[in-house]
């Protein structure tokens, strides 16, 4: 019943004799074509990067040919032997197939054929995987996602050797392996196939590419428009909904990198077979935009670890190597060659050849890692990710996450932030609690602590109310809401952004404004953080800072737990935090309105986080914690944090992060180990606000901001009155100084 419409359409297509273009009958016809093969065959006879890549791959493939073919009965989940063997098999088939295309030697086609024949004998008899994931089960693998990845690679390998097979061999391979896997991913897994999600992207790419190789136009249409061709799912719907107009992917950079592989690979196959679809022009070139955006959302070659992210993934992953090569093959952008050089991997494809030739001629130009706002949501109206950069790519970078939830892989971390400097992570995000493909750690999948810790709000650098997570930790509720971006502005030496949300908690709204400020005359770069919280009744507000490094000093007394530790709480991630020390700020430091924490990072630099302490009698504490409580399997990294806790209805947190000094143990010297900031004050005047910063040498600066709606569209001249002195400033915001005044004293 469910497929009646699709069956009827298939009959109509047959009656009308609608077929794929003629080039669909030639092979290869997916990511490379016969013209690519001829060019690559010529290139391997000439010195250069492409021939070197070919020689390296040839040695690897020949080693594989010397080993017996093994297609084991599936038993293990991610990281286990059979799982890894089937992964290495599809990669070996792909690599061997391309070597066959480049050399024409029959032994390579024979190897791929023999492995495919073994899969054709195995697959029809397979039940659902014994360690299946209930949400998306596979047969060869524990989840259907891996099955789709297998077919994306295997159908290309089959395409490479297609012309070397007899009709009988093709029939055996297609009916025993290729077609059953494609049907399992589509008709037998409709929920995943029609889903707007990276699992659905891999499945539709696999089936659509198979449709081109087997000349099954209905399969291509289903891959593009869902099983019923109703356009409620499918590849085109995914292009519409998963990317914002700025090329930002809903689940964040880590999954954007992963999803790019099927997106660009299938798109390349569409371009080869049906160029009239103009797939790379769709939505104003959304795929090429997404490739550039993915690269841009990285620091020191590593992707920003938002949501369920493995922190070691970077721009050199195979998915981005493919994406950059395909993009360069289309637009010849020399900045992409800069990324390709850093990736240090040349693909044996027509696009890979173009990359190699561009690098041989040294045509690369620096990729521009600039500040930017990357809107979220298919229409770009569901929040945004803001990246503020200062100077070179490994200089100071602030990441302000004011995005939508990000589906099931999203974290409950509205208006959180991260900070990087000198190539290192300074203020950090935990990312995912997962040891990818390590069998001993929950089969390589997400650990229980991913839910109990990594997704929880306290695991991030943002506001936690009454020790509960945003949206009570409910994904469905979180996906229905997103922050509002008020402004983003970039000036010389000043970049700032502001966003708010009033739906994360029932009674609480909060607005957060960040500014990255460069003061050239002081050779100083500081971050200003203003977080305004409003509520109708009192709450406990926690604002954590998860930092990388060793605590050095504070300007307040701490009471440490010396012989026995207790947990900070009992749920919502608090149960995983050991309480190491506490400080009662207003009580213990009545004359100091600045709470400062200084730590030393592995980059040999000191970082001081200075927070304005309220003097209006609010109960305020600084709590020092370490991750690792209630963790019997020692799955969590032991990371430190400090948490500023306030009990109030309305409160404004004002903080400044300052990099300073140098510690060189090899040469045994220490410079500038103490903060240069002496005092902070915050002033609010209707829609105008200002943060005054006084340095230890007496020099003073004022960051003035106009939060009014008028300033969104105009460049007003504003005046803020502080202690009887008027300070005019222009536009949305301005850094005033150095100031020669005592009006703040």
C-alpha positions in Angstrom: 0.0 0.0 0.0 2.7 2.5 1.0 4.5 2.1 -2.3 1.5 2.0 -4.6 2.2 5.5 -5.9 5.8 4.7 -6.6 4.9 1.4 -8.4 2.4 3.2 -10.5 4.9 5.8 -11.4 7.4 3.1 -12.3 4.9 1.7 -14.7 4.3 5.1 -16.3 8.0 5.6 -16.7 8.3 2.2 -18.4 5.4 3.0 -20.7 6.9 6.4 -21.7 10.4 4.7 -22.1 12.0 7.4 -19.9 15.7 6.5 -19.3 18.8 8.0 -18.0 21.0 9.9 -20.4 23.2 7.9 -22.8 26.3 8.4 -20.7 24.7 6.4 -17.9 25.4 3.3 -20.0 29.1 4.0 -20.1 31.5 3.2 -17.2 32.8 4.7 -15.0 30.0 7.3 -14.8 29.9 8.5 -11.1 32.7 10.6 -9.7 35.1 10.0 -12.6 34.4 9.5 -16.3 36.4 8.2 -19.3 37.9 11.6 -20.0 39.1 11.8 -16.4 40.6 8.3 -16.8 42.5 9.3 -19.9 43.9 12.4 -18.3 45.0 10.5 -15.2 46.6 7.8 -17.2 48.7 10.5 -18.9 49.5 12.2 -15.6 51.0 9.0 -14.0 53.6 9.0 -16.7 54.8 12.4 -15.7 56.6 13.7 -12.6 54.4 15.5 -10.1 52.1 15.2 -7.1 49.6 13.1 -8.9 52.1 10.4 -10.0 53.4 10.3 -6.4 49.9 9.8 -5.0 49.4 7.0 -7.6 52.6 5.3 -6.7 51.8 5.4 -2.9 48.3 4.0 -3.6 49.6 1.3 -5.9 51.9 0.0 -3.2 49.0 -0.1 -0.7 46.7 -1.9 -3.2 49.4 -4.5 -4.1 49.8 -5.3 -0.4 46.1 -5.9 -0.2 46.2 -8.2 -3.2 48.7 -10.3 -1.5 46.3 -11.0 1.3 43.5 -13.5 1.2 40.0 -12.1 0.7 37.9 -12.3 3.9 34.2 -11.4 4.1 33.3 -12.4 7.6 29.9 -13.1 9.1 29.0 -9.8 10.9 29.3 -10.0 14.7 30.8 -6.9 16.1 29.6 -3.3 16.7 31.6 -0.3 15.9 35.4 -0.9 16.3 35.1 -4.7 16.5 36.9 -7.0 14.1 34.1 -7.8 11.6 33.0 -4.1 11.6 36.5 -2.9 10.7 37.0 -5.7 8.2 33.9 -4.8 6.2 35.1 -1.1 6.3 38.5 -2.0 5.1 37.0 -4.2 2.4 35.0 -1.4 0.8 37.9 0.9 0.9 40.2 -1.8 -0.6 37.6 -2.4 -3.4 37.4 1.3 -4.2 41.2 1.7 -4.2 41.8 -1.4 -6.3 39.1 -0.4 -8.7 40.6 3.0 -9.4 44.0 1.3 -9.9 42.4 -0.9 -12.4 41.1 2.1 -14.3 44.6 3.7 -14.3 46.6 0.6 -15.2 44.2 -1.6 -17.1 45.7 -4.6 -15.4 43.1 -7.4 -15.1 44.4 -8.6 -11.7 42.9 -5.6 -10.0 39.5 -6.1 -11.6 39.6 -9.7 -10.7 40.3 -8.9 -7.0 37.3 -6.6 -6.8 35.1 -9.1 -8.7 36.1 -11.9 -6.3 35.3 -9.9 -3.2 32.0 -8.8 -4.6 31.1 -12.4 -5.5 31.7 -13.3 -1.8 29.4 -10.5 -0.7 26.8 -11.6 -3.2 26.9 -15.1 -1.6 26.8 -13.7 2.0 24.4 -10.8 1.9 21.1 -12.5 0.9 21.3 -14.9 3.9 22.1 -12.2 6.5 19.6 -11.4 9.3 19.6 -8.0 10.9 22.9 -7.4 12.7 23.2 -9.1 16.1 24.3 -5.9 17.8 22.0 -3.6 15.9 21.1 -0.1 16.8 17.3 -0.2 17.2 16.8 3.2 15.6 18.6 2.3 12.3 19.7 -1.3 12.1 22.0 -2.7 9.5 23.0 -6.2 8.3 26.7 -6.0 7.5 27.0 -3.4 10.2 25.4 -2.6 13.5 23.6 0.4 12.0 22.2 1.1 8.6 24.3 4.3 8.3 27.4 2.1 7.8 25.6 0.0 5.3 25.0 3.1 3.2 28.6 4.1 3.5 29.5 0.6 2.3 27.3 1.0 -0.8 28.5 4.5 -1.6 32.1 3.1 -1.9 31.2 -0.3 -3.3 29.0 1.0 -6.1 31.9 3.1 -7.3 34.2 0.1 -7.1 31.7 -1.9 -9.1 31.4 1.0 -11.6 35.2 0.9 -12.0 35.3 -2.7 -13.0 31.9 -3.0 -14.7 33.3 -3.3 -18.2 35.7 -6.1 -17.1 32.8 -8.4 -16.0 30.8 -10.8 -18.0 27.0 -10.4 -18.1 26.6 -13.4 -15.8 29.1 -12.0 -13.3 27.3 -8.7 -13.3 24.0 -10.5 -12.7 25.3 -12.5 -9.8 26.9 -9.4 -8.1 23.9 -7.2 -8.7 21.2 -9.6 -7.6 23.2 -11.0 -4.7 24.8 -7.8 -3.2 24.2 -4.5 -4.9 20.4 -4.6 -5.4 19.6 -6.2 -2.0 21.7 -3.6 -0.1 20.0 -0.8 -2.1 16.5 -2.1 -1.4 17.4 -2.7 2.3 18.4 1.0 2.5 15.4 2.3 0.7 12.2 0.2 0.6 13.0 -1.8 3.7 14.2 1.3 5.7 11.7 4.0 4.7 12.0 5.9 8.0 15.7 6.4 7.5 15.7 6.8 3.7 13.1 9.6 3.9 14.6 11.3 6.9 16.1 14.8 6.7 19.2 13.9 8.6 22.8 12.8 7.7 21.7 9.1 7.9 19.2 9.9 5.2 21.8 11.7 3.1 24.1 8.7 3.1 21.2 6.3 2.2 19.8 8.5 -0.7 23.3 9.0 -2.1 24.0 5.3 -2.0 20.8 4.4 -3.8 20.9 7.3 -6.2 24.4 6.4 -7.3 23.4 2.8 -7.7 20.6 3.9 -9.9 23.0 5.6 -12.2 25.3 2.6 -12.5 22.5 0.1 -12.9 20.5 2.4 -15.2 17.5 2.5 -12.9 16.0 6.0 -13.2 13.3 5.3 -10.7 15.9 4.8 -8.0 17.5 8.1 -8.9 14.2 9.9 -8.6 13.5 8.2 -5.3 16.8 9.2 -4.0 16.1 12.8 -5.0 12.5 13.1 -3.9 11.7 10.3 -1.4 10.3 6.8 -1.9 6.9 8.1 -3.0 8.4 10.9 -5.0 6.3 13.2 -2.9 9.3 15.5 -2.1 8.7 15.1 1.7 12.2 13.7 2.0 15.1 12.8 -0.3 18.3 14.4 -1.3 16.7 17.7 -2.6 14.7 18.2 0.6 17.9 17.6 2.6 19.6 20.3 0.5 16.7 22.6 1.3 16.5 22.0 5.0 19.8 20.9 6.4 21.9 23.9 5.2 21.3 27.6 5.9 21.8 30.1 3.2 25.3 30.7 4.6 26.1 27.0 4.1 25.9 26.2 7.9 24.7 22.6 8.6 22.1 22.2 11.2 24.0 19.6 13.3 27.2 21.6 13.5 30.7 21.5 11.8 31.5 17.9 12.9 28.5 16.4 11.2 28.7 18.9 8.4 32.1 17.4 7.6 30.6 13.9 7.7 27.5 14.7 5.7 29.5 16.5 3.0 30.8 13.2 1.7 27.5 11.8 0.4 26.3 15.3 -0.5 29.2 16.2 -2.8 29.8 12.6 -4.1 26.1 12.1 -5.1 26.1 15.7 -6.5 29.2 14.9 -8.6 27.4 11.8 -10.0 24.3 13.9 -10.8 26.5 16.4 -12.6 28.2 13.7 -14.6 25.0 12.0 -15.6 22.4 14.8 -15.7 24.2 18.1 -16.0 20.9 19.7 -16.9 19.8 19.5 -13.3 22.6 22.0 -12.5 22.9 20.5 -9.0 25.9 22.6 -8.0 23.9 25.8 -8.8 21.0 24.7 -6.7 20.1 27.2 -3.9 22.7 29.7 -5.1 25.4 27.1 -5.1 24.6 25.8 -1.6 27.0 22.8 -1.8 30.0 24.8 -2.8 29.1 27.4 -0.1 28.8 24.6 2.4 32.3 23.3 1.6 33.8 26.7 2.2 31.8 27.1 5.4 33.0 23.8 6.8 36.6 24.8 6.2 36.0 28.2 7.8 34.5 26.6 10.9 37.9 25.3 12.0 40.9 26.5 14.0 44.5 25.3 13.6 43.1 22.6 11.2 40.6 21.2 13.8 36.8 21.7 13.4 35.0 23.6 16.2 33.7 20.8 18.5 30.1 21.8 18.6 27.3 19.4 19.6 28.2 15.7 19.3 31.7 16.2 18.0 34.9 14.2 18.2 37.5 16.9 18.9 40.3 15.4 16.8 38.4 15.7 13.5 39.8 18.4 11.2 40.1 19.7 7.7 42.2 16.7 6.7 39.4 14.2 7.0 38.6 12.2 3.9 35.2 13.9 3.6 36.7 17.3 3.3 39.5 16.1 1.1 36.8 15.0 -1.4 34.8 18.1 -0.9 37.7 20.5 -1.5 38.8 18.5 -4.6 35.3 18.5 -6.1 34.9 22.2 -5.4 38.2 23.1 -6.9 37.4 21.0 -9.9 34.4 23.1 -10.5 35.5 26.6 -9.6 39.3 26.6 -9.6 39.5 28.7 -6.5 43.2 29.0 -5.6 42.3 29.4 -1.9 41.1 25.9 -1.9 44.6 24.8 -3.0 45.8 26.2 0.3 43.5 23.8 2.2 44.5 21.0 -0.1 48.1 21.6 0.6 47.4 21.4 4.4 45.4 18.2 3.8 48.4 16.6 2.2 46.3 14.1 0.3 45.8 13.8 -3.5 42.7 11.9 -4.7 43.0 9.6 -7.7 40.1 11.4 -9.5 39.8 13.9 -12.2 39.3 16.6 -9.6 42.2 15.3 -7.6 44.4 15.6 -10.7 43.4 19.3 -11.1 44.4 19.8 -7.4 47.7 18.1 -8.0 48.4 20.2 -11.0 47.5 23.4 -9.2 49.9 22.5 -6.3 52.6 21.5 -8.7 52.4 25.0 -10.2 52.2 26.6 -6.7 49.0 28.4 -7.6 47.6 28.3 -4.1 46.6 31.4 -2.3 45.9 31.8 1.5 42.5 30.7 2.5 40.8 33.6 4.3 39.9 32.7 7.9 37.9 35.7 8.7 35.4 36.7 11.3 31.8 35.9 10.2 28.2 35.2 11.2 26.9 31.9 9.9 23.1 31.9 10.0 21.2 28.7 11.1 18.0 27.3 9.7 16.9 26.7 6.1 15.8 30.3 5.8 18.7 31.7 7.9 16.3 32.8 10.7 17.1 30.3 13.5 20.0 31.9 15.2 23.6 31.8 14.1 27.1 30.7 14.8 29.4 33.7 15.2 33.2 33.4 14.7 35.4 36.3 15.8 39.0 36.2 14.7 41.9 38.5 15.3 44.9 38.5 13.0 46.5 35.2 11.8 44.5 32.0 11.6 46.1 30.7 14.9 45.6 34.1 16.8 42.8 34.8 19.2 39.4 33.3 18.1 36.1 33.5 19.9 33.2 31.1 18.9 29.8 32.3 20.0 27.1 29.6 19.6 23.7 31.1 19.3 22.3 28.4 16.9 19.3 26.2 16.8 19.3 22.9 18.6 20.8 20.7 15.8 18.4 17.8 16.0 19.3 14.7 18.0 23.0 15.5 17.9 22.5 18.9 19.4 23.5 20.0 22.9 21.5 22.0 25.4 23.9 25.0 25.3 22.2 28.1 24.1 24.5 31.2 24.0 27.7 29.3 24.9 31.2 30.2 23.8 34.7 28.9 23.2 38.1 30.7 23.0 41.3 29.8 21.2 44.7 31.4 21.2 48.2 30.6 19.8 46.9 27.4 18.2 45.4 26.0 21.4 41.9 25.6 23.0 41.7 27.9 26.0 38.0 28.0 27.0 36.7 24.7 25.9 33.7 22.7 24.9 33.7 19.0 25.8 32.3 17.8 22.5 31.0 14.2 22.5 31.5 11.6 25.1 32.5 8.9 22.7 35.6 6.8 21.8 34.9 6.3 18.1 35.3 2.7 16.9 36.9 1.5 20.2 35.0 -1.7 21.0 35.8 -1.7 24.7 34.2 1.7 25.1 30.5 0.9 24.6 31.2 -0.6 21.2 32.6 2.6 19.8 29.2 4.4 20.1 28.1 7.2 22.2 28.7 6.6 25.9 26.0 6.9 28.5 27.9 9.9 29.7 27.2 11.7 26.4 23.6 12.1 27.7 24.3 12.4 31.4 27.2 14.9 30.9 28.2 16.1 27.4 24.8 17.2 26.3 23.9 18.9 29.6 24.0 22.6 30.0 26.5 22.6 32.9 29.0 20.9 30.5 29.1 24.2 28.5 30.1 27.8 29.1 26.6 29.2 29.4 23.9 30.0 32.0 22.4 27.2 34.1 19.3 27.9 36.1 18.5 26.0 39.3 20.8 23.1 38.2 18.6 22.2 35.3 19.5 22.0 31.6 18.0 24.2 28.9 14.5 22.9 27.8 14.7 20.4 30.6 17.0 18.3 28.4 14.1 17.5 26.0 15.2 17.4 22.3 11.8 17.8 20.8 11.1 20.9 22.8 14.6 22.3 22.1 14.2 21.8 18.3 11.1 24.1 18.4 13.1 27.1 19.7 16.1 29.1 18.8 17.9 32.2 19.9 17.3 35.7 18.4 20.3 37.4 16.9 20.2 41.1 17.7 23.3 42.2 15.9 26.7 41.2 14.6 29.2 43.9 13.7 32.9 44.0 12.7 35.0 47.1 12.9 38.7 47.6 12.9 40.0 46.1 16.2 36.5 45.4 17.4 34.1 42.5 16.6 30.9 42.0 18.6 27.6 40.1 18.5 24.5 39.9 20.7 21.8 37.3 21.0 19.0 36.3 23.4 16.6 33.5 24.3 13.6 33.4 26.5 12.4 29.8 25.9 15.3 27.8 27.5 13.6 28.2 30.9 10.0 28.9 31.8 10.7 31.9 34.0 14.1 33.2 32.8 15.2 35.2 29.7 18.8 36.0 29.0 20.7 38.1 26.6 24.5 37.7 25.9 26.8 40.1 24.2 30.4 39.3 23.3 33.1 41.6 22.0 36.6 40.7 20.8 38.8 43.8 21.2 42.3 44.4 19.9 44.2 47.3 21.5 47.2 47.6 19.3 48.9 50.3 21.4 48.9 47.9 24.4 49.6 44.8 22.3 46.5 43.4 24.1 43.5 41.4 22.9 40.6 41.0 25.4 37.2 39.4 25.3 34.3 41.2 27.0 31.2 39.1 28.0 28.0 40.7 29.1 25.2 38.3 30.2 21.9 39.9 31.3 19.4 37.6 33.1 15.9 38.5 34.0 13.2 36.6 35.8 10.0 37.2 37.8 11.3 35.3 40.9 14.6 34.4 42.5 16.7 31.6 41.0 20.2 30.1 41.4 22.3 31.1 38.4 25.5 29.2 37.5 27.9 30.5 34.9 30.7 28.0 34.3 34.0 28.4 32.5 35.6 25.2 31.4 39.2 26.0 30.8 42.3 24.1 29.5 45.3 24.4 31.7 46.6 24.6 35.3 45.1 26.9 37.9 47.7 29.5 38.9 46.1 32.0 41.2 42.9 33.8 42.3 42.6 37.2 43.9 40.2 35.8 46.5 40.5 33.1 49.2 39.4 29.6 48.5 38.4 26.9 50.9 39.6 23.7 49.4 38.4 20.1 50.0 41.6 18.5 51.3 40.7 14.9 52.3 37.3 14.2 50.9 35.4 15.2 47.8 31.7 15.6 47.3 29.7 16.0 44.0 28.3 19.4 43.1 24.8 18.0 42.6 22.8 14.9 41.8 21.5 15.3 38.3 21.7 17.1 34.9 25.5 16.7 34.7 26.2 18.1 38.2 26.6 14.5 39.5 29.8 14.2 37.4 31.5 17.2 39.0 33.7 16.9 42.0 33.7 20.1 44.1 37.3 21.0 44.8 37.0 24.4 46.4 34.6 27.2 47.2 34.8 30.9 47.7 32.1 33.3 49.1 32.9 36.3 47.1 30.9 39.2 48.6 31.5 37.9 52.1 35.2 37.2 51.9 36.1 40.1 49.6 33.8 43.0 50.6 36.1 45.6 49.2 37.0 44.0 45.9 34.5 44.1 43.1 36.6 41.9 40.8 36.9 38.1 41.0 39.9 37.0 39.0 41.0 33.4 38.1 44.3 32.9 36.3 45.5 29.7 34.7 48.4 28.6 32.5 47.7 26.9 29.2 50.1 24.4 27.5 50.9 27.1 24.9 53.0 28.8 27.7 50.6 31.7 28.1 48.6 32.9 31.1 44.9 33.7 30.9 43.0 35.7 33.5 39.2 35.7 33.7 38.0 38.7 35.6 34.3 38.9 36.7 32.5 41.9 38.1 31.2 41.0 41.6 27.9 42.6 42.7 28.0 44.7 45.9 24.2 44.8 46.4 24.1 41.9 48.9 23.4 39.0 46.5 24.8 35.7 47.6 27.7 35.0 45.3 30.2 32.1 45.2 33.0 30.8 43.0 33.0 27.0 42.8 36.0 25.1 41.5 35.3 21.6 40.0 36.8 18.7 38.3 35.1 16.3 36.0 35.0 12.6 36.9 32.5 11.9 39.6 30.0 9.1 39.2 32.0 7.7 36.3 32.6 4.0 37.2 34.2 3.1 33.8 36.4 6.2 33.7 34.9 7.4 30.5 35.2 11.1 31.1 38.2 13.3 30.7 39.3 15.0 34.0 38.8 18.6 33.1 38.7 21.6 35.4 36.1 24.4 35.6 35.1 27.3 37.8 31.5 28.3 38.2 30.3 31.8 39.2 27.1 31.2 41.3 24.6 34.0 42.1 21.2 33.8 43.8 18.9 36.5 42.4 16.0 37.4 40.2 17.7 39.7 37.8 21.5 39.8 37.4 24.1 40.9 34.9 27.3 38.9 34.6 30.2 41.0 33.3 33.5 39.4 32.6 36.7 40.0 30.7 39.2 37.3 29.5 42.7 38.5 29.0 45.7 36.5 27.6 49.0 37.7 29.0 52.6 36.8 29.7 54.8 33.9 28.9 56.1 30.8 30.7 59.2 29.1 29.3 60.4 26.2 31.4 63.1 25.2 29.0 64.8 28.6 29.2 63.6 29.1 32.8 61.9 32.5 32.6 58.4 33.8 33.4 57.0 37.1 32.0 53.8 38.9 32.8 52.2 36.2 34.9 49.7 38.6 36.6 46.7 40.3 35.0 47.0 43.8 33.7 43.4 44.6 34.4 42.8 46.5 37.7 39.1 47.2 37.7 35.8 46.8 35.8 32.6 48.7 36.0 29.4 48.2 34.1 26.9 51.0 33.3 23.4 50.7 31.9 21.4 53.7 30.6 18.2 52.5 28.9 19.3 50.8 25.7 22.9 52.0 26.1 25.5 50.1 28.0 29.1 50.5 28.7 31.9 48.4 30.2 34.8 50.4 31.6 38.2 48.7 31.8 41.0 50.1 33.9 44.5 48.6 33.5 47.1 48.4 36.2 49.1 51.2 34.7 46.1 53.5 35.0 45.1 53.5 31.3 41.4 53.3 30.8 39.0 52.2 28.0 35.3 52.3 27.5 33.3 49.8 25.4 30.0 51.6 24.6 27.1 49.7 23.0 23.8 50.8 21.6 21.2 48.0 21.9 18.3 49.9 20.4 16.4 48.7 17.4 17.3 52.0 15.7 20.9 51.0 15.7 20.1 47.9 13.7 19.4 50.0 10.6 21.1 53.3 11.3 24.3 54.7 12.5 23.1 56.9 15.4 25.3 59.2 17.5 24.7 58.2 21.1 25.8 59.7 24.4 26.2 57.7 27.6 26.3 59.6 30.9 28.7 58.2 33.6 29.1 60.0 36.9 28.1 63.3 35.3 30.5 62.9 32.3 29.1 62.4 28.9 30.8 60.0 26.4 29.6 60.3 22.8 30.0 57.3 20.5 28.9 56.4 17.0 26.9 53.6 15.5 26.3 50.2 17.1 29.4 50.2 19.3 32.7 51.9 19.8 35.8 51.4 21.9 36.7 54.7 23.4 40.2 55.3 24.8 42.6 55.6 26.1 40.6 58.0 28.4 42.2 60.7 30.5 39.6 61.0 33.2 38.9 60.2 36.8 35.2 60.0 36.4 35.1 56.3 37.0 36.8 56.5 40.4 
